Amino acid sequence: MSPITITFYILSAITLATAFLTIYSRNPIHSAIYLVICMVSIVGHYLLFNAQFLALVQLIVYAGAIMVLILFTIMLMNLNKEDEVHKPRITRLGAIVVFVVMSVVLVTVFIHSKTIMGEYDVSGEDYQSIKKLGSVLLNEYMIPFEFASILLLAAMIGVVLLSKKEKTGKTNE
């Protein structure tokens, strides 16, 4: 086996193991850490596929910003063991059954799927490089790119306004 194949298998094992541990862990902080490791291993997959832009976006957006948001949410919720509602065994059993059924279905689909054989057109340009993607985004798709940034700015302002606490006439002492 080639080193790339071995790297792919190692990254796949890390991704699957940390995804499982994210769901299985009882401690929300540990779950968040496992999720970060899972996201970083997906960055490795993108780099193996020579998709540098997707790898950087995955690292910055998901492993960075989203995980910081999740950790702040966990910290603000102030989760205590005493307040935790214990789920009945039937709920856990149902979750295990759904997980096993979905796993069997996915494995069956992957086993019975056929790869697409045939030739594909090659233009000679590397559309996965950051340089080419940047020139396409900022030349041909400049207007939609700017509309997306305005939409994200409006969403951010909306979140700030919605999360702002209203002042009441009473003073807390």
N, CA, C and O of each residue as an XYZ file, in Angstrom:
692
protein
N       0.834     -1.188      0.000
C       0.000      0.000      0.000
C       0.874      1.246      0.000
O       1.966      1.272      0.569
N       0.360      2.266     -0.652
C       1.106      3.515     -0.739
C       0.941      4.316      0.555
O       0.004      4.084      1.319
N       1.844      5.248      0.794
C       1.737      6.084      2.007
C       0.448      6.916      2.037
O      -0.085      7.196      3.110
N      -0.046      7.306      0.871
C      -1.285      8.086      0.823
C      -2.463      7.226      1.271
O      -3.342      7.702      1.989
N      -2.484      5.965      0.851
C      -3.556      5.063      1.262
C      -3.506      4.804      2.757
O      -4.541      4.790      3.423
N      -2.315      4.600      3.283
C      -2.168      4.383      4.725
C      -2.613      5.621      5.493
O      -3.295      5.507      6.511
N      -2.231      6.806      5.013
C      -2.654      8.053      5.650
C      -4.167      8.196      5.612
O      -4.781      8.626      6.588
N      -4.769      7.830      4.475
C      -6.224      7.897      4.354
C      -6.899      6.988      5.370
O      -7.863      7.397      6.017
N      -6.409      5.766      5.520
C      -7.004      4.840      6.471
C      -6.832      5.320      7.916
O      -7.747      5.187      8.729
N      -5.676      5.871      8.228
C      -5.452      6.387      9.579
C      -6.385      7.563      9.865
O      -6.998      7.630     10.930
N      -6.491      8.499      8.899
C      -7.393      9.637      9.076
C      -8.847      9.185      9.181
O      -9.617      9.742      9.963
N      -9.217      8.189      8.407
C     -10.584      7.669      8.477
C     -10.871      7.053      9.838
O     -11.946      7.259     10.402
N      -9.920      6.305     10.362
C     -10.107      5.702     11.687
C     -10.233      6.784     12.759
O     -11.078      6.686     13.649
N      -9.399      7.806     12.671
C      -9.472      8.910     13.640
C     -10.813      9.629     13.522
O     -11.436      9.948     14.535
N     -11.261      9.885     12.297
C     -12.529     10.578     12.080
C     -13.692      9.784     12.652
O     -14.529     10.336     13.366
N     -13.751      8.501     12.346
C     -14.858      7.676     12.835
C     -14.817      7.508     14.349
O     -15.854      7.553     15.011
N     -13.623      7.314     14.895
C     -13.512      7.121     16.342
C     -13.906      8.387     17.101
O     -14.647      8.314     18.081
N     -13.423      9.532     16.662
C     -13.757     10.763     17.378
C     -15.209     11.174     17.151
O     -15.814     11.789     18.028
N     -15.779     10.846     15.993
C     -17.206     11.121     15.784
C     -18.039     10.278     16.738
O     -19.005     10.770     17.322
N     -17.674      9.017     16.898
C     -18.382      8.150     17.840
C     -18.209      8.651     19.269
O     -19.170      8.686     20.037
N     -16.985      9.041     19.629
C     -16.745      9.529     20.985
C     -17.468     10.849     21.248
O     -17.848     11.123     22.386
N     -17.664     11.665     20.221
C     -18.422     12.907     20.368
C     -19.842     12.604     20.820
O     -20.380     13.276     21.700
N     -20.429     11.610     20.225
C     -21.801     11.251     20.565
C     -21.859     10.487     21.885
O     -22.790     10.675     22.667
N     -20.893      9.646     22.133
C     -20.927      8.737     23.277
C     -20.516      9.402     24.588
O     -20.949      8.970     25.656
N     -19.695     10.433     24.526
C     -19.168     11.050     25.736
C     -20.268     11.742     26.532
O     -21.129     12.415     25.965
N     -20.234     11.571     27.848
C     -21.228     12.207     28.719
C     -20.844     13.647     29.051
O     -21.720     14.474     29.305
N     -19.573     13.948     29.053
C     -19.099     15.286     29.380
C     -19.174     16.163     28.124
O     -18.552     15.828     27.116
N     -19.913     17.270     28.157
C     -20.043     18.100     26.956
C     -18.731     18.733     26.500
O     -18.540     18.961     25.306
N     -17.832     19.016     27.430
C     -16.533     19.575     27.050
C     -15.716     18.531     26.289
O     -15.077     18.850     25.286
N     -15.737     17.287     26.765
C     -15.031     16.213     26.062
C     -15.637     15.994     24.677
O     -14.911     15.758     23.711
N     -16.957     16.072     24.580
C     -17.608     15.931     23.276
C     -17.148     17.022     22.317
O     -16.894     16.752     21.143
N     -17.041     18.239     22.807
C     -16.594     19.345     21.957
C     -15.145     19.137     21.503
O     -14.803     19.439     20.359
N     -14.306     18.629     22.384
C     -12.907     18.372     22.022
C     -12.821     17.256     20.984
O     -12.057     17.352     20.023
N     -13.605     16.201     21.181
C     -13.627     15.123     20.186
C     -14.124     15.633     18.838
O     -13.631     15.208     17.793
N     -15.094     16.540     18.856
C     -15.601     17.101     17.606
C     -14.535     17.938     16.903
O     -14.439     17.910     15.676
N     -13.738     18.676     17.662
C     -12.639     19.445     17.062
C     -11.634     18.501     16.411
O     -11.173     18.759     15.299
N     -11.292     17.410     17.094
C     -10.344     16.443     16.521
C     -10.921     15.833     15.246
O     -10.200     15.627     14.270
N     -12.215     15.546     15.256
C     -12.881     15.000     14.068
C     -12.799     15.991     12.909
O     -12.491     15.606     11.781
N     -13.074     17.263     13.187
C     -13.020     18.288     12.133
C     -11.600     18.458     11.586
O     -11.416     18.657     10.386
N     -10.617     18.381     12.451
C      -9.224     18.511     11.997
C      -8.820     17.303     11.157
O      -8.060     17.449     10.200
N      -9.313     16.121     11.495
C      -8.989     14.954     10.670
C      -9.663     15.055      9.295
O      -9.134     14.553      8.304
N     -10.815     15.695      9.241
C     -11.453     15.936      7.937
C     -10.627     16.908      7.117
O     -10.595     16.809      5.890
N      -9.955     17.847      7.775
C      -9.017     18.738      7.071
C      -7.933     17.907      6.390
O      -7.540     18.197      5.260
N      -7.451     16.877      7.081
C      -6.457     15.984      6.481
C      -6.985     15.286      5.242
O      -6.252     15.108      4.270
N      -8.255     14.888      5.268
C      -8.868     14.274      4.081
C      -8.886     15.257      2.917
O      -8.536     14.895      1.794
N      -9.290     16.498      3.180
C      -9.320     17.504      2.115
C      -7.919     17.739      1.536
O      -7.762     17.913      0.327
N      -6.916     17.742      2.401
C      -5.550     17.927      1.899
C      -5.101     16.738      1.058
O      -4.365     16.908      0.086
N      -5.537     15.539      1.423
C      -5.212     14.370      0.601
C      -5.852     14.462     -0.782
O      -5.295     13.973     -1.766
N      -7.027     15.093     -0.851
C      -7.711     15.248     -2.128
C      -7.265     16.499     -2.884
O      -7.855     16.850     -3.906
N      -6.230     17.169     -2.386
C      -5.654     18.360     -3.013
C      -6.672     19.502     -3.089
O      -6.707     20.239     -4.074
N      -7.486     19.643     -2.064
C      -8.455     20.731     -1.988
C      -8.053     21.642     -0.830
O      -8.636     21.588      0.253
N      -7.046     22.478     -1.080
C      -6.489     23.305     -0.022
C      -7.494     24.320      0.507
O      -7.541     24.577      1.710
N      -8.301     24.901     -0.385
C      -9.264     25.910      0.049
C     -10.294     25.300      0.994
O     -10.599     25.872      2.040
N     -10.828     24.143      0.625
C     -11.790     23.486      1.502
C     -11.166     23.109      2.841
O     -11.827     23.177      3.877
N      -9.910     22.716      2.820
C      -9.220     22.375      4.065
C      -9.104     23.600      4.967
O      -9.351     23.507      6.169
N      -8.734     24.734      4.404
C      -8.613     25.947      5.207
C      -9.966     26.426      5.721
O     -10.076     26.862      6.866
N     -10.987     26.347      4.885
C     -12.327     26.748      5.327
C     -12.805     25.817      6.424
O     -13.387     26.274      7.408
N     -12.574     24.531      6.277
C     -12.958     23.555      7.301
C     -12.270     23.877      8.620
O     -12.897     23.841      9.678
N     -10.991     24.189      8.554
C     -10.232     24.468      9.763
C     -10.673     25.768     10.413
O     -10.881     25.815     11.625
N     -10.818     26.821      9.624
C     -11.148     28.130     10.184
C     -12.598     28.185     10.643
O     -12.881     28.602     11.766
N     -13.516     27.766      9.778
C     -14.934     27.927     10.086
C     -15.411     26.889     11.082
O     -15.989     27.242     12.110
N     -15.182     25.616     10.800
C     -15.759     24.583     11.649
C     -14.917     24.326     12.892
O     -15.412     24.440     14.013
N     -13.669     23.987     12.700
C     -12.844     23.640     13.855
C     -12.536     24.873     14.698
O     -12.222     24.748     15.881
N     -12.621     26.043     14.114
C     -12.351     27.271     14.856
C     -13.597     27.929     15.378
O     -13.917     27.827     16.563
N     -14.301     28.603     14.498
C     -15.409     29.462     14.910
C     -16.586     28.691     15.493
O     -17.094     29.059     16.552
N     -17.021     27.648     14.836
C     -18.181     26.908     15.320
C     -17.886     26.264     16.670
O     -18.743     26.268     17.554
N     -16.700     25.716     16.839
C     -16.379     25.070     18.103
C     -16.255     26.087     19.231
O     -16.618     25.785     20.367
N     -15.751     27.284     18.944
C     -15.721     28.327     19.967
C     -17.146     28.681     20.365
O     -17.437     28.861     21.548
N     -18.029     28.782     19.386
C     -19.433     29.069     19.668
C     -20.062     27.969     20.524
O     -20.784     28.261     21.477
N     -19.793     26.721     20.191
C     -20.345     25.603     20.969
C     -19.787     25.613     22.391
O     -20.532     25.388     23.344
N     -18.497     25.868     22.546
C     -17.920     25.893     23.887
C     -18.481     27.044     24.719
O     -18.738     26.872     25.911
N     -18.677     28.219     24.107
C     -19.300     29.318     24.839
C     -20.716     28.952     25.255
O     -21.141     29.272     26.366
N     -21.442     28.290     24.379
C     -22.804     27.871     24.712
C     -22.793     26.881     25.866
O     -23.614     26.983     26.778
N     -21.881     25.931     25.837
C     -21.785     24.942     26.924
C     -21.443     25.641     28.231
O     -22.014     25.327     29.275
N     -20.515     26.583     28.176
C     -20.123     27.289     29.393
C     -21.257     28.153     29.925
O     -21.438     28.245     31.139
N     -22.022     28.787     29.046
C     -23.118     29.650     29.485
C     -24.291     28.854     30.039
O     -25.035     29.359     30.880
N     -24.468     27.614     29.580
C     -25.586     26.799     30.058
C     -25.364     26.305     31.472
O     -26.323     25.940     32.152
N     -24.126     26.283     31.931
C     -23.788     25.864     33.291
C     -24.393     24.500     33.602
O     -25.227     24.359     34.497
N     -23.953     23.504     32.843
C     -24.491     22.157     33.008
C     -23.945     21.525     34.282
O     -22.735     21.478     34.503
N     -24.841     21.051     35.094
C     -24.461     20.364     36.322
C     -24.983     18.939     36.273
O     -25.996     18.668     35.629
N     -24.298     18.031     36.947
C     -24.731     16.642     36.995
C     -26.061     16.516     37.733
O     -26.875     15.660     37.385
N     -26.298     17.349     38.743
C     -27.514     17.239     39.528
C     -28.744     17.607     38.695
O     -29.821     17.042     38.888
N     -28.579     18.550     37.774
C     -29.701     19.018     36.972
C     -29.973     18.126     35.770
O     -31.001     18.280     35.110
N     -29.079     17.206     35.480
C     -29.199     16.390     34.275
C     -30.361     15.410     34.408
O     -30.486     14.694     35.401
N     -31.193     15.401     33.396
C     -32.316     14.470     33.380
C     -31.814     13.139     32.840
O     -31.197     13.085     31.776
N     -32.081     12.068     33.577
C     -31.638     10.752     33.133
C     -32.665     10.181     32.167
O     -33.858     10.127     32.464
N     -32.185      9.764     31.025
C     -33.068      9.210     30.010
C     -33.359      7.746     30.343
O     -32.491      7.033     30.845
N     -34.564      7.312     30.064
C     -34.879      5.905     30.337
C     -34.087      4.970     29.428
O     -33.590      5.384     28.380
N     -33.976      3.738     29.827
C     -33.208      2.748     29.065
C     -33.797      2.523     27.683
O     -33.060      2.209     26.749
N     -35.099      2.673     27.531
C     -35.726      2.446     26.229
C     -35.239      3.489     25.216
O     -35.115      3.180     24.031
N     -34.962      4.714     25.666
C     -34.444      5.747     24.774
C     -33.037      5.381     24.303
O     -32.711      5.514     23.123
N     -32.223      4.927     25.227
C     -30.867      4.509     24.857
C     -30.904      3.315     23.915
O     -30.155      3.261     22.940
N     -31.779      2.358     24.209
C     -31.908      1.184     23.352
C     -32.380      1.586     21.953
O     -31.886      1.065     20.953
N     -33.328      2.505     21.889
C     -33.804      2.998     20.591
C     -32.698      3.674     19.800
O     -32.594      3.490     18.587
N     -31.874      4.457     20.482
C     -30.761      5.123     19.807
C     -29.764      4.104     19.266
O     -29.253      4.266     18.159
N     -29.488      3.068     20.027
C     -28.564      2.026     19.577
C     -29.128      1.289     18.374
O     -28.403      1.005     17.420
N     -30.423      0.978     18.415
C     -31.060      0.283     17.285
C     -31.015      1.138     16.027
O     -30.693      0.641     14.948
N     -31.337      2.424     16.160
C     -31.297      3.327     14.995
C     -29.873      3.422     14.448
O     -29.678      3.414     13.233
N     -28.877      3.510     15.331
C     -27.480      3.578     14.900
C     -27.080      2.316     14.140
O     -26.447      2.405     13.089
N     -27.439      1.158     14.655
C     -27.071     -0.104     14.001
C     -27.769     -0.234     12.652
O     -27.142     -0.630     11.670
N     -29.060      0.093     12.591
C     -29.796     -0.001     11.324
C     -29.211      0.944     10.290
O     -29.014      0.556      9.138
N     -28.927      2.192     10.690
C     -28.337      3.142      9.741
C     -26.956      2.690      9.282
O     -26.605      2.857      8.114
N     -26.172      2.122     10.189
C     -24.849      1.632      9.809
C     -24.955      0.493      8.803
O     -24.207      0.454      7.827
N     -25.874     -0.426      9.034
C     -26.062     -1.544      8.103
C     -26.509     -1.040      6.741
O     -26.017     -1.510      5.715
N     -27.432     -0.093      6.720
C     -27.902      0.473      5.444
C     -26.763      1.158      4.704
O     -26.604      0.959      3.499
N     -25.969      1.961      5.405
C     -24.862      2.659      4.749
C     -23.801      1.683      4.229
O     -23.306      1.841      3.113
N     -23.458      0.690      5.025
C     -22.471     -0.300      4.570
C     -23.004     -1.059      3.361
O     -22.255     -1.320      2.419
N     -24.288     -1.417      3.372
C     -24.896     -2.114      2.233
C     -24.863     -1.247      0.979
O     -24.551     -1.733     -0.109
N     -25.181      0.025      1.132
C     -25.147      0.932     -0.019
C     -23.732      1.045     -0.571
O     -23.542      1.020     -1.787
N     -22.739      1.169      0.304
C     -21.360      1.287     -0.165
C     -20.871      0.008     -0.828
O     -20.110      0.063     -1.794
N     -21.296     -1.130     -0.325
C     -20.856     -2.402     -0.910
C     -21.458     -2.588     -2.295
O     -20.774     -3.043     -3.212
N     -22.723     -2.242     -2.456
C     -23.415     -2.482     -3.727
C     -23.290     -1.338     -4.727
O     -23.800     -1.440     -5.843
N     -22.626     -0.262     -4.352
C     -22.470      0.845     -5.302
C     -21.361      0.520     -6.293
O     -20.402     -0.183     -5.976
N     -21.516      1.041     -7.477
C     -20.527      0.815     -8.527
C     -19.833      2.134     -8.831
O     -20.459      3.192     -8.887
N     -18.541      2.044     -9.021
C     -17.801      3.258     -9.346
C     -18.094      3.665    -10.787
O     -18.397      2.824    -11.633
N     -18.000      4.939    -11.046
C     -18.243      5.440    -12.395
C     -16.970      5.227    -13.199
O     -15.907      5.760    -12.877
N     -17.104      4.458    -14.222
C     -15.963      4.195    -15.085
C     -16.121      5.018    -16.351
O     -17.218      5.155    -16.892
N     -15.046      5.542    -16.794
C     -15.103      6.311    -18.027
C     -14.131      7.471    -17.972
O     -13.489      7.731    -16.954
N     -14.046      8.143    -19.070
C     -13.141      9.278    -19.193
C     -13.868     10.559    -18.811
O     -15.085     10.668    -18.957
N     -13.114     11.507    -18.329
C     -13.676     12.823    -18.060
C     -12.779     13.852    -18.722
O     -11.584     13.631    -18.917
N     -13.383     14.981    -19.063
C     -12.653     16.023    -19.774
C     -11.705     16.740    -18.829
O     -12.056     17.063    -17.694
N     -10.508     16.980    -19.314
C      -9.509     17.690    -18.539
C      -9.224     19.013    -19.236
O      -8.853     19.038    -20.410
N      -9.398     20.107    -18.510
C      -9.173     21.423    -19.110
C      -7.727     21.866    -18.957
O      -7.287     22.786    -19.646
N      -6.994     21.235    -18.077
C      -5.601     21.604    -17.867
C      -5.423     22.634    -16.770
O      -4.294     22.913    -16.367
N      -6.518     23.211    -16.274
C      -6.423     24.195    -15.200
C      -6.742     23.537    -13.862
O      -7.590     22.649    -13.769
N      -6.049     23.994    -12.846
C      -6.247     23.456    -11.507
C      -7.275     24.321    -10.785
O      -6.938     25.376    -10.247
N      -8.524     23.875    -10.776
C      -9.588     24.652    -10.138
C      -9.633     24.455     -8.633
O     -10.443     25.090     -7.957
N      -8.792     23.597     -8.097
C      -8.792     23.382     -6.662
C      -7.780     24.250     -5.940
O      -7.772     24.280     -4.709
N      -6.944     24.943     -6.652
C      -5.946     25.771     -5.985
C      -6.582     27.057     -5.474
O      -7.568     27.538     -6.033
N      -6.022     27.596     -4.431
C      -6.567     28.801     -3.822
C      -6.414     29.989     -4.770
O      -7.281     30.861     -4.817
N      -5.326     30.026     -5.518
C      -5.082     31.142     -6.439
C      -6.159     31.190     -7.521
O      -6.708     32.256     -7.799
N      -6.458     30.064     -8.124
C      -7.469     30.018     -9.180
C      -8.857     30.304     -8.619
O      -9.635     31.042     -9.223
N      -9.164     29.724     -7.469
C     -10.470     29.946     -6.852
C     -10.647     31.414     -6.481
O     -11.730     31.969     -6.667
N      -9.610     32.044     -5.964
C      -9.683     33.466     -5.621
C      -9.916     34.335     -6.836
O     -10.710     35.274     -6.781
N      -9.236     34.039     -7.935
C      -9.434     34.862     -9.137
C     -10.834     34.661     -9.720
O     -11.425     35.612    -10.233
N     -11.375     33.439     -9.649
C     -12.739     33.202    -10.141
C     -13.756     33.904     -9.243
O     -14.700     34.522     -9.736
N     -13.562     33.809     -7.916
C     -14.499     34.437     -6.985
C     -14.498     35.957     -7.111
O     -15.558     36.583     -7.076
N     -13.338     36.543     -7.254
C     -13.249     37.995     -7.250
C     -13.333     38.620     -8.636
O     -13.299     39.845     -8.751
N     -13.440     37.826     -9.677
C     -13.641     38.379    -11.025
C     -15.027     38.041    -11.555
O     -15.838     38.935    -11.794
N     -15.302     36.748    -11.740
C     -16.555     36.336    -12.352
C     -17.728     36.387    -11.379
O     -18.848     36.701    -11.781
N     -17.489     36.085    -10.124
C     -18.572     35.986     -9.153
C     -18.453     37.047     -8.057
O     -18.758     36.780     -6.894
N     -18.013     38.239     -8.426
C     -17.821     39.307     -7.451
C     -19.141     39.754     -6.819
O     -19.211     39.912     -5.600
N     -20.180     39.959     -7.617
C     -21.465     40.453     -7.105
C     -22.116     39.431     -6.152
O     -22.516     39.821     -5.055
N     -22.240     38.138     -6.522
C     -22.805     37.191     -5.548
C     -21.956     37.055     -4.283
O     -22.491     36.840     -3.196
N     -20.638     37.181     -4.424
C     -19.747     37.110     -3.277
C     -20.019     38.267     -2.318
O     -20.049     38.073     -1.103
N     -20.217     39.461     -2.858
C     -20.519     40.626     -2.035
C     -21.908     40.521     -1.412
O     -22.095     40.906     -0.258
N     -22.885     40.004     -2.159
C     -24.222     39.812     -1.600
C     -24.176     38.840     -0.420
O     -24.860     39.043      0.584
N     -23.367     37.784     -0.545
C     -23.232     36.823      0.552
C     -22.623     37.499      1.777
O     -23.052     37.233      2.899
N     -21.635     38.363      1.585
C     -21.029     39.045      2.730
C     -22.011     40.004      3.384
O     -22.022     40.121      4.609
N     -22.843     40.701      2.595
C     -23.858     41.600      3.164
C     -24.907     40.785      3.929
O     -25.358     41.205      4.995
N     -25.293     39.634      3.398
C     -26.252     38.770      4.075
C     -25.701     38.279      5.411
O     -26.423     38.261      6.408
N     -24.433     37.880      5.443
C     -23.820     37.439      6.693
C     -23.702     38.585      7.698
O     -23.881     38.376      8.898
N     -23.402     39.789      7.218
C     -23.327     40.953      8.103
C     -24.700     41.262      8.698
O     -24.808     41.550      9.890
N     -25.756     41.204      7.869
C     -27.112     41.446      8.373
C     -27.509     40.383      9.388
O     -28.147     40.700     10.391
N     -27.141     39.124      9.146
C     -27.446     38.057     10.100
C     -26.715     38.281     11.416
O     -27.281     38.049     12.484
N     -25.465     38.729     11.352
C     -24.696     38.975     12.567
C     -25.311     40.124     13.368
O     -25.403     40.042     14.593
N     -25.730     41.186     12.693
C     -26.373     42.304     13.387
C     -27.694     41.848     14.005
O     -28.026     42.247     15.121
N     -28.446     41.018     13.289
C     -29.697     40.493     13.820
C     -29.493     39.661     15.065
O     -30.269     39.767     16.014
N     -28.460     38.831     15.077
C     -28.170     38.009     16.256
C     -27.810     38.887     17.443
O     -28.249     38.627     18.563
N     -27.017     39.922     17.208
C     -26.641     40.822     18.301
C     -27.875     41.521     18.854
O     -28.028     41.634     20.070
N     -28.754     41.991     17.980
C     -29.964     42.674     18.440
C     -30.917     41.736     19.165
O     -31.550     42.137     20.141
N     -31.032     40.493     18.704
C     -31.921     39.541     19.364
C     -31.389     39.087     20.718
O     -32.164     38.816     21.636
N     -30.078     39.006     20.838
C     -29.506     38.520     22.094
C     -29.345     39.617     23.131
O     -29.043     39.333     24.290
N     -29.541     40.855     22.735
C     -29.401     41.987     23.657
C     -30.535     41.955     24.674
O     -31.700     41.824     24.298
N     -30.208     42.072     25.947
C     -31.227     42.054     26.990
C     -31.910     43.407     27.061
O     -31.277     44.455     26.936
N     -33.229     43.355     27.265
C     -33.974     44.596     27.403
C     -33.797     45.127     28.804
O     -33.740     44.364     29.768
N     -33.708     46.460     28.917
C     -33.569     47.087     30.218
C     -34.943     47.237     30.846
O     -35.899     47.674     30.205
N     -35.015     46.870     32.094
C     -36.281     47.016     32.808
C     -36.193     48.216     33.735
O     -35.099     48.690     34.043
N     -37.335     48.706     34.176
C     -37.377     49.864     35.055
C     -36.876     49.551     36.455
O     -36.470     50.452     37.187
N     -36.902     48.280     36.829
C     -36.475     47.881     38.160
C     -34.958     47.736     38.216
O     -34.319     47.333     37.243
N     -34.417     48.062     39.337
C     -32.975     47.854     39.525
C     -32.776     46.656     40.426
O     -33.480     46.481     41.421
N     -31.832     45.858     40.074
C     -31.522     44.680     40.878
C     -30.497     45.040     41.936
O     -29.457     45.624     41.631
N     -30.787     44.694     43.163
C     -29.842     45.017     44.226
C     -29.251     43.775     44.808
O     -28.429     43.851     45.721
